[in-house]
């Protein structure tokens, strides 16, 4: 089984990224052939600073390695190092409906925030589909907010296969049972964000332990005192989900554990648990981030392995679509 996922190198990564994605990436290395892509081309669809993009890319690669991604067991590479991604994106445009792209929720959200709306924002989901389909992916570990994009990828693959012949594996999404959607600690009805969240409501993977504890002590909770999970208690529910994910526990077990306790006790427990959970990652990150040459070598080696797979897929795609030179079987 081949597993693929991509992550944007924008902004500092937080516990939502770590719990919802990075821990799945690490686990995926034991389940099959794992391929993880730093999607820097996606990051160029909105206004950005080139120097910041490069810095954030190295930050992200160091975090992924510190979290437990092992280049010997998986393929870790930079998207722009494999030209087949953009070639396949263009070819997949012929199997993607304009109306499908206009209905993408993230396109609506991102375009509403931009003074200049690039065509790249509109075509973003097709590049994401190309990223996945290029590697004949069976499983895609993604966050809850990417369900719509993954469904589009599946639709595009099925439409392409129907029109041009069986070419792509139709991927399945995998989502974490707990912690799929970590919310901002200061606004628990809004998802924790790398770029648009509140500073005190966002817990970064590389935050110092005391900073983490302080942010949880200041977390917004709800009216009343009962510690339980429910739609009417978004703040408490968010804290319970974070603690459940970090401890590998169930929500029900935590509700029982904190029965009769106050919100302060819960916030203290979550802060301590998260600080301890991230401590070894933060220590490894500091060592890895200091060696940019080593990070580049890791990405280059991963790109070489990724291109070997991507080139095989593109040969099949070109033959199916009748573009490029005819292969031996077509003459």
RODO-2510 file (C-alpha; in nm, 4 decimals, decimal comma):
residues 331
     n   res          X          Y          Z
     1     x     0,0000     0,0000     0,0000
     2     x     0,1285     0,3452    -0,0903
     3     x     0,0563     0,6384     0,1415
     4     x     0,0921     1,0016     0,0344
     5     x     0,0309     1,3353     0,1993
     6     x     0,1466     1,6907     0,1394
     7     x     0,1886     1,9835     0,3754
     8     x     0,2364     2,3518     0,3016
     9     x     0,5517     2,5280     0,4288
    10     x     0,3645     2,8351     0,5522
    11     x     0,3784     2,9664     0,9052
    12     x     0,4893     2,7910     1,2231
    13     x     0,3304     2,4499     1,2744
    14     x     0,1035     2,3985     1,5738
    15     x    -0,0396     2,1089     1,7724
    16     x    -0,3317     2,0822     1,5311
    17     x    -0,0870     2,0055     1,2500
    18     x     0,1093     1,7737     1,4754
    19     x    -0,1838     1,5717     1,6116
    20     x    -0,4005     1,5804     1,3012
    21     x    -0,1300     1,5101     1,0432
    22     x     0,2311     1,4604     1,1519
    23     x     0,1610     1,1792     1,3976
    24     x    -0,0348     1,0034     1,1233
    25     x     0,2643     1,0444     0,8921
    26     x     0,4942     0,8758     1,1418
    27     x     0,2497     0,5881     1,1957
    28     x     0,2089     0,5487     0,8197
    29     x     0,5732     0,4463     0,7834
    30     x     0,4871     0,1088     0,9366
    31     x     0,1803     0,0547     0,7182
    32     x     0,3219     0,0772     0,3671
    33     x     0,5352     0,2844     0,1317
    34     x     0,5054     0,6362     0,2768
    35     x     0,5612     0,9451     0,0608
    36     x     0,5479     1,2930     0,2173
    37     x     0,5727     1,6092     0,0121
    38     x     0,6436     1,9676     0,1211
    39     x     0,4138     2,1473    -0,1220
    40     x     0,5944     2,4755    -0,1801
    41     x     0,4183     2,5357    -0,5154
    42     x     0,0840     2,5496    -0,3351
    43     x     0,2251     2,8234    -0,1120
    44     x     0,2832     3,0527    -0,4124
    45     x    -0,0898     3,0848    -0,4933
    46     x    -0,1275     3,3748    -0,2474
    47     x     0,0927     3,6764    -0,1715
    48     x     0,4126     3,5645    -0,0001
    49     x     0,7727     3,6630     0,0715
    50     x     1,0293     3,4394    -0,1043
    51     x     1,2823     3,4503     0,1802
    52     x     1,0123     3,3648     0,4342
    53     x     0,8909     3,0752     0,2215
    54     x     1,2385     2,9238     0,2128
    55     x     1,2852     2,9717     0,5880
    56     x     0,9455     2,8192     0,6638
    57     x     1,0244     2,5244     0,4376
    58     x     1,3367     2,4408     0,6360
    59     x     1,1415     2,4876     0,9594
    60     x     0,8784     2,2403     0,8411
    61     x     1,1262     1,9782     0,7214
    62     x     1,3052     1,9943     1,0568
    63     x     0,9726     1,9542     1,2426
    64     x     0,8747     1,6529     1,0300
    65     x     1,2093     1,4842     1,0907
    66     x     1,1936     1,5675     1,4607
    67     x     0,8428     1,4213     1,4802
    68     x     0,9741     1,0877     1,3579
    69     x     0,9753     1,0868     0,9780
    70     x     1,2678     0,8642     0,8781
    71     x     1,4078     0,9264     0,5264
    72     x     1,5346     0,5668     0,5171
    73     x     1,1797     0,4328     0,5664
    74     x     0,9830     0,6931     0,3718
    75     x     1,0239     0,9474     0,0919
    76     x     1,0366     1,3102     0,2040
    77     x     1,0811     1,5689    -0,0710
    78     x     1,0030     1,9195    -0,1969
    79     x     0,7239     1,9448    -0,4530
    80     x     0,9012     2,1900    -0,6844
    81     x     1,1924     1,9448    -0,7239
    82     x     0,9673     1,7040    -0,9184
    83     x     0,8432     1,8693    -1,2396
    84     x     0,5887     1,5940    -1,3038
    85     x     0,3562     1,7518    -1,0455
    86     x     0,2827     2,0555    -1,2602
    87     x     0,2701     1,8564    -1,5836
    88     x     0,0096     1,6233    -1,4405
    89     x    -0,1863     1,9163    -1,2996
    90     x    -0,2257     2,0600    -1,6497
    91     x    -0,3319     1,7276    -1,7992
    92     x    -0,5826     1,6664    -1,5190
    93     x    -0,7484     2,0019    -1,5934
    94     x    -0,9161     1,8264    -1,8874
    95     x    -1,0823     1,5848    -1,6436
    96     x    -1,1915     1,8543    -1,3966
    97     x    -1,5125     2,0539    -1,4290
    98     x    -1,5080     2,4317    -1,3876
    99     x    -1,8162     2,4062    -1,1667
   100     x    -1,6412     2,1665    -0,9300
   101     x    -1,3661     2,4192    -0,8667
   102     x    -1,6097     2,7053    -0,8058
   103     x    -1,7724     2,5000    -0,5303
   104     x    -1,4523     2,4454    -0,3352
   105     x    -1,4973     2,5910     0,0130
   106     x    -1,1301     2,6815     0,0541
   107     x    -1,1335     2,8726    -0,2758
   108     x    -1,4239     3,0814    -0,1487
   109     x    -1,2567     3,1399     0,1870
   110     x    -0,9110     3,2232     0,0496
   111     x    -1,0367     3,4432    -0,2325
   112     x    -1,2456     3,6424     0,0145
   113     x    -0,9262     3,7234     0,2056
   114     x    -0,7206     3,8291    -0,0983
   115     x    -0,7159     4,1620    -0,2780
   116     x    -0,5598     3,9883    -0,5792
   117     x    -0,7172     3,6505    -0,6560
   118     x    -0,4696     3,4440    -0,8558
   119     x    -0,5683     3,1709    -1,0982
   120     x    -0,3485     2,9509    -0,8800
   121     x    -0,6003     2,9703    -0,5942
   122     x    -0,8708     2,8500    -0,8311
   123     x    -0,6627     2,5629    -0,9732
   124     x    -0,5107     2,4679    -0,6358
   125     x    -0,7314     2,1550    -0,5925
   126     x    -0,6184     2,0169    -0,9291
   127     x    -0,2537     2,0456    -0,8253
   128     x    -0,3445     1,8683    -0,5016
   129     x    -0,5099     1,5939    -0,7074
   130     x    -0,1946     1,5674    -0,9203
   131     x     0,0214     1,5423    -0,6067
   132     x    -0,1796     1,2413    -0,4885
   133     x    -0,2496     1,0612    -0,8159
   134     x     0,1083     1,0953    -0,9406
   135     x     0,2185     0,8335    -0,6872
   136     x    -0,0687     0,5858    -0,7407
   137     x    -0,1679     0,6521    -0,3819
   138     x    -0,3900     0,4121    -0,1892
   139     x    -0,4294     0,6095     0,1338
   140     x    -0,4105     0,9815     0,2076
   141     x    -0,3837     1,0893     0,5742
   142     x    -0,5436     1,4343     0,5828
   143     x    -0,7073     1,6768     0,8198
   144     x    -1,0825     1,7115     0,8389
   145     x    -1,0692     2,0377     0,6405
   146     x    -0,9326     1,8560     0,3340
   147     x    -1,2212     1,6121     0,2857
   148     x    -1,3703     1,8149     0,0000
   149     x    -1,0400     1,8317    -0,1865
   150     x    -0,9840     1,4588    -0,1476
   151     x    -1,3323     1,3839    -0,2792
   152     x    -1,2546     1,5995    -0,5832
   153     x    -0,9332     1,4009    -0,6333
   154     x    -1,1317     1,0775    -0,6290
   155     x    -1,3838     1,2177    -0,8780
   156     x    -1,1077     1,3349    -1,1134
   157     x    -0,9333     0,9957    -1,0990
   158     x    -1,2545     0,8084    -1,1725
   159     x    -1,3462     1,0440    -1,4569
   160     x    -0,9982     1,0137    -1,6091
   161     x    -1,0059     0,6342    -1,5834
   162     x    -1,3486     0,6225    -1,7446
   163     x    -1,2447     0,8471    -2,0335
   164     x    -0,8871     0,7340    -2,1015
   165     x    -0,8690     0,3863    -1,9495
   166     x    -0,7624     0,2571    -1,6077
   167     x    -0,4618     0,4720    -1,5219
   168     x    -0,4893     0,5921    -1,1622
   169     x    -0,5478     0,4286    -0,8273
   170     x    -0,8517     0,5947    -0,6656
   171     x    -0,7269     0,6972    -0,3176
   172     x    -0,9009     0,6686     0,0180
   173     x    -0,8714     0,9276     0,2940
   174     x    -0,7756     0,8432     0,6504
   175     x    -0,8643     1,0783     0,9354
   176     x    -0,7579     1,0708     1,3014
   177     x    -1,0318     0,9411     1,5299
   178     x    -0,9435     1,2026     1,7917
   179     x    -0,7926     1,5445     1,7314
   180     x    -0,8909     1,5762     1,3657
   181     x    -0,9920     1,9377     1,4210
   182     x    -0,8052     2,1230     1,6973
   183     x    -0,9543     2,4638     1,7717
   184     x    -0,8023     2,7973     1,8731
   185     x    -0,7681     2,8215     2,2520
   186     x    -0,8971     3,1795     2,2522
   187     x    -1,1755     3,1168     2,0007
   188     x    -1,2793     2,7505     2,0317
   189     x    -1,5311     2,7823     1,7501
   190     x    -1,2515     2,8552     1,5026
   191     x    -0,9873     2,6080     1,3877
   192     x    -0,6304     2,6610     1,5094
   193     x    -0,4406     2,8166     1,2192
   194     x    -0,0793     2,8588     1,1103
   195     x    -0,1466     3,2045     0,9667
   196     x    -0,4747     3,3521     1,0866
   197     x    -0,5059     3,2394     1,4487
   198     x    -0,4645     3,4350     1,7699
   199     x    -0,1095     3,4289     1,9177
   200     x    -0,2291     3,3161     2,2599
   201     x    -0,4735     3,0658     2,1133
   202     x    -0,2183     2,8860     1,8960
   203     x     0,0191     2,6342     2,0541
   204     x     0,3233     2,5836     1,8322
   205     x     0,5234     2,2619     1,8185
   206     x     0,8417     2,4543     1,9028
   207     x     0,6974     2,6631     2,1891
   208     x     0,8875     2,6484     2,5186
   209     x     0,7157     2,4345     2,7883
   210     x     0,6250     2,7323     3,0036
   211     x     0,4753     2,9142     2,7043
   212     x     0,2622     2,6075     2,6333
   213     x     0,1432     2,5880     2,9942
   214     x     0,0617     2,9597     2,9979
   215     x    -0,1439     2,9387     2,6799
   216     x    -0,3500     2,6531     2,8205
   217     x    -0,3987     2,8305     3,1541
   218     x    -0,5468     3,1194     2,9570
   219     x    -0,7679     2,9025     2,7344
   220     x    -1,1284     3,0154     2,6952
   221     x    -1,3769     2,7682     2,8410
   222     x    -1,7559     2,7775     2,8775
   223     x    -2,0320     2,8670     3,1197
   224     x    -2,0988     2,6312     3,4080
   225     x    -1,8473     2,3970     3,5725
   226     x    -1,9239     2,0538     3,4270
   227     x    -1,6386     1,8972     3,2322
   228     x    -1,7977     1,7117     2,9432
   229     x    -1,7792     1,6925     2,5659
   230     x    -2,0638     1,8510     2,3730
   231     x    -2,1609     2,1055     2,1090
   232     x    -2,2687     2,3499     2,3795
   233     x    -1,9207     2,3383     2,5373
   234     x    -1,6743     2,4112     2,2539
   235     x    -1,3919     2,5277     2,4821
   236     x    -1,4021     2,2294     2,7166
   237     x    -1,4589     1,9897     2,4264
   238     x    -1,1472     2,1218     2,2531
   239     x    -0,9367     2,0718     2,5662
   240     x    -1,0715     1,7189     2,6120
   241     x    -0,9945     1,6304     2,2495
   242     x    -0,6383     1,7600     2,2767
   243     x    -0,5774     1,5678     2,6001
   244     x    -0,7340     1,2510     2,4559
   245     x    -0,5073     1,2696     2,1518
   246     x    -0,1913     1,3306     2,3558
   247     x    -0,2664     1,0618     2,6144
   248     x    -0,4120     0,8136     2,3623
   249     x    -0,7214     0,8080     2,5829
   250     x    -1,0951     0,8213     2,5201
   251     x    -1,3131     1,1249     2,5796
   252     x    -1,5383     0,9187     2,8061
   253     x    -1,2450     0,8168     3,0259
   254     x    -1,1374     1,1793     3,0635
   255     x    -1,4887     1,2941     3,1485
   256     x    -1,4908     1,0365     3,4254
   257     x    -1,1420     1,1345     3,5441
   258     x    -1,2315     1,5035     3,5722
   259     x    -1,5795     1,4571     3,7154
   260     x    -1,6171     1,7064     3,9988
   261     x    -1,3003     1,8983     3,9008
   262     x    -1,2879     2,2601     3,7886
   263     x    -1,1873     2,4048     3,4549
   264     x    -0,8550     2,5162     3,6028
   265     x    -0,7645     2,1557     3,6832
   266     x    -0,8412     2,0506     3,3253
   267     x    -0,6409     2,3346     3,1726
   268     x    -0,3438     2,2595     3,3960
   269     x    -0,3524     1,8895     3,3042
   270     x    -0,3729     1,9581     2,9312
   271     x    -0,0893     2,2116     2,9434
   272     x     0,1385     1,9711     3,1286
   273     x     0,0548     1,6809     2,8984
   274     x     0,1133     1,8799     2,5781
   275     x     0,4389     2,0316     2,7067
   276     x     0,5716     1,6858     2,7936
   277     x     0,4483     1,5358     2,4653
   278     x     0,6265     1,7972     2,2531
   279     x     0,9471     1,8248     2,4579
   280     x     1,1503     1,5586     2,2700
   281     x     1,0291     1,6913     1,9348
   282     x     1,1384     2,0443     2,0219
   283     x     1,4836     1,9224     2,1303
   284     x     1,5399     1,7226     1,8099
   285     x     1,4086     2,0131     1,6021
   286     x     1,6728     2,2531     1,7380
   287     x     1,9543     2,0209     1,6261
   288     x     1,8057     1,9484     1,2836
   289     x     1,7151     2,3086     1,2021
   290     x     2,0742     2,4220     1,2571
   291     x     2,1913     2,2074     0,9632
   292     x     2,0294     2,3511     0,6482
   293     x     2,2746     2,1684     0,4242
   294     x     2,1670     1,8415     0,5822
   295     x     1,8013     1,9307     0,5266
   296     x     1,8719     2,0030     0,1594
   297     x     2,0504     1,6705     0,1209
   298     x     1,7507     1,4906     0,2693
   299     x     1,5134     1,6676     0,0290
   300     x     1,7355     1,6000    -0,2736
   301     x     1,7587     1,2298    -0,1955
   302     x     1,3831     1,2133    -0,1487
   303     x     1,3181     1,3960    -0,4762
   304     x     1,5325     1,1479    -0,6673
   305     x     1,3250     0,8584    -0,5336
   306     x     0,9985     1,0447    -0,5931
   307     x     1,0887     1,1198    -0,9561
   308     x     1,1437     0,7515    -1,0251
   309     x     0,7802     0,6812    -0,9331
   310     x     0,6396     0,9994    -1,0894
   311     x     0,8068     0,9390    -1,4254
   312     x     0,6471     0,5950    -1,4530
   313     x     0,3016     0,7402    -1,3873
   314     x     0,3539     1,0167    -1,6420
   315     x     0,4534     0,7692    -1,9108
   316     x     0,1217     0,5925    -1,8567
   317     x    -0,0735     0,9207    -1,8502
   318     x     0,0829     1,0528    -2,1719
   319     x     0,0195     0,7229    -2,3490
   320     x    -0,3434     0,7153    -2,2318
   321     x    -0,4054     1,0754    -2,3451
   322     x    -0,2099     1,0530    -2,6705
   323     x     0,0300     1,3352    -2,5866
   324     x     0,4054     1,3302    -2,6350
   325     x     0,5990     1,0739    -2,8410
   326     x     0,4310     0,7389    -2,9028
   327     x     0,5644     0,4523    -2,6929
   328     x     0,6790     0,1192    -2,8455
   329     x     0,3349    -0,0359    -2,7892
   330     x     0,1614     0,2517    -2,9705
   331     x     0,3613     0,2453    -3,2944
***
